Amino acid sequence: MAQSLLHYFYNTAKPTLFCLNAERAHGIASLSMRMIAPLLASPPQAKIQPKILFDRKIYSPIGIAAGFDKFCHAPEYIRRLGFGFIESGSLTPLPQKGNAKPRLVRVVGAEALINKMGFNNPGFVRGWNTLRARLATAPADYQIALSLGKGKETPVERAADDYMHCLDLLRRDIMSEYLFYIAINVSSPNTPNLRALQKSRAIRALVEACVKISPRPVVVKFAPDFDSLKHYRASLAAALAGGAAGIVISNTTTNHALAEIPAALKNFGGGLSGKPLAARARTYLQETLKETRGKIPVISSGGVYSPTEAIRRLDLGADLVQVYTGFIYYGPDFARDFLAAANKTGRHYN
Ligand SMILES: Cc1cc2nc3c(=O)[nH]c(=O)nc-3n(C[C@H](O)[C@H](O)[C@H](O)COP(=O)(O)O)c2cc1C
């Protein structure tokens, strides 16, 4: 099936999908896409040169952010739509139901989402079993990373145990060698105290411990909500000193004032994502790039609401870009339009 036809179908179905509860709509859209994946044409070709990151060839520098694929299927349709990678998870050691529903809402006028999912996930063992089977069959032009989080019940002082437990199981499994990278998520706003792990001393100790046993490069995902950019730089420097191999910047923001939120959602809580996050994500990206100075890859996430915005992040210096909310609003042609636009720029994103 031609992808533009799919885009047309999506945009026709979107008003109906958007009448449904956001989480249900995500489930229906994902399931339908998985069913029609075999009918999709092969991925669009990027004229831009593949880049090598973490010893892997990346054919398309745009990927899907964590939380989209919580059950770790790393679906084939994502590759066929032109995305070069996906960050599956976040997984916690034990299965979790997450917070009570509704926990995901749209702010349509702002092209935003607010979520307080609370790491609903199948637990490390089940999630990893699904993903390892997928890694065995995934084509080489589709890289699959895994995100790890802290369990809800784990006190923050014991948080390292959760990451170490999963990393230890990964280290014992040869299939983990096929992962693109392993993300240490310390920045979701919906797990009590998780963000305390971002403080300099805590993040350095955590990253040091993880790096020692991780079978793949350890990438740290930060929030865009530090008290000041100076504090962010300190935490970033600590993560680098601990041996972080890459940075994802950023997660959702708890600063809902960035968007015009309907009164009914004022006390919803959770993290805001999508277009209103764009400017702040750019600022944090630039700070990150100043600190990392090209030594390690930087992945830009947060408010990548259009293919043009994705190009803008690469132009700022990001090595890769991730999208979640923008994909929901823009539709299935996001990566394809990005690749077409990137090809036209004549620049080499490598
Ligand atoms: C429903 C939902 C669930 C998410 N779950 C996770 C998660 O499990 N782990 C994580 O690191 N980020 C998670 N995120 C954050 C996204 O990965 C991304 O960093 C954030 O939404 C900003 O990007 P965006 O503006 O393109 O959506 C989630 C976001 C949403 C909207």
The ligand as an SDF file (V2000), in Angstrom:
LIG
                    3D

 31 33  0  0  0  0  0  0  0  0999 V2000
    1.8610    8.2400   26.7900 C   0  0  0  0  0  0  0  0  0  0  0  0
    3.3260    8.4750   26.9840 C   0  0  0  0  0  0  0  0  0  0  0  0
    4.0850    7.5200   27.6480 C   0  0  0  0  0  0  0  0  0  0  0  0
    5.4470    7.7240   27.8340 C   0  0  0  0  0  0  0  0  0  0  0  0
    6.1840    6.7470   28.4650 N   0  0  0  0  0  0  0  0  0  0  0  0
    7.5270    6.9040   28.5850 C   0  0  0  0  0  0  0  0  0  0  0  0
    8.3190    5.8740   29.1450 C   0  0  0  0  0  0  0  0  0  0  0  0
    7.8390    4.8060   29.5190 O   0  0  0  0  0  0  0  0  0  0  0  0
    9.6620    6.0880   29.2420 N   0  0  0  0  0  0  0  0  0  0  0  0
   10.2600    7.2510   28.8260 C   0  0  0  0  0  0  0  0  0  0  0  0
   11.4810    7.3830   28.9230 O   0  0  0  0  0  0  0  0  0  0  0  0
    9.5200    8.2350   28.2570 N   0  0  0  0  0  0  0  0  0  0  0  0
    8.1860    8.0810   28.1290 C   0  0  0  0  0  0  0  0  0  0  0  0
    7.4380    9.0710   27.5440 N   0  0  0  0  0  0  0  0  0  0  0  0
    8.1020   10.3320   27.0950 C   0  0  0  0  0  0  0  0  0  0  0  0
    8.4480   10.2710   25.6170 C   0  0  0  0  0  0  0  0  0  0  0  0
    9.3890    9.2640   25.3650 O   0  0  0  0  0  0  0  0  0  0  0  0
    9.0120   11.6040   25.1200 C   0  0  0  0  0  0  0  0  0  0  0  0
   10.2730   11.8060   25.6960 O   0  0  0  0  0  0  0  0  0  0  0  0
    8.1020   12.7870   25.4610 C   0  0  0  0  0  0  0  0  0  0  0  0
    6.7550   12.4720   25.2000 O   0  0  0  0  0  0  0  0  0  0  0  0
    8.4930   14.0430   24.6760 C   0  0  0  0  0  0  0  0  0  0  0  0
    8.4380   13.7950   23.2900 O   0  0  0  0  0  0  0  0  0  0  0  0
    7.1780   14.2230   22.3690 P   0  0  0  0  0  0  0  0  0  0  0  0
    6.9190   15.6730   22.6190 O   0  0  0  0  0  0  0  0  0  0  0  0
    7.6250   13.8960   20.9640 O   0  0  0  0  0  0  0  0  0  0  0  0
    6.0460   13.3800   22.7950 O   0  0  0  0  0  0  0  0  0  0  0  0
    6.0670    8.8970   27.3530 C   0  0  0  0  0  0  0  0  0  0  0  0
    5.2920    9.8580   26.6790 C   0  0  0  0  0  0  0  0  0  0  0  0
    3.9450    9.6570   26.4920 C   0  0  0  0  0  0  0  0  0  0  0  0
    3.1360   10.7080   25.7640 C   0  0  0  0  0  0  0  0  0  0  0  0
  1  2  1  0
  2  3  1  0
  2 30  2  0
  3  4  2  0
  4  5  1  0
  4 28  1  0
  5  6  2  0
  6  7  1  0
  6 13  1  0
  7  8  2  0
  7  9  1  0
  9 10  1  0
 10 11  2  0
 10 12  1  0
 12 13  2  0
 13 14  1  0
 14 15  1  0
 14 28  1  0
 15 16  1  0
 16 17  1  0
 16 18  1  0
 18 19  1  0
 18 20  1  0
 20 21  1  0
 20 22  1  0
 22 23  1  0
 23 24  1  0
 24 25  2  0
 24 26  1  0
 24 27  1  0
 28 29  2  0
 29 30  1  0
 30 31  1  0
M  END
$$$$
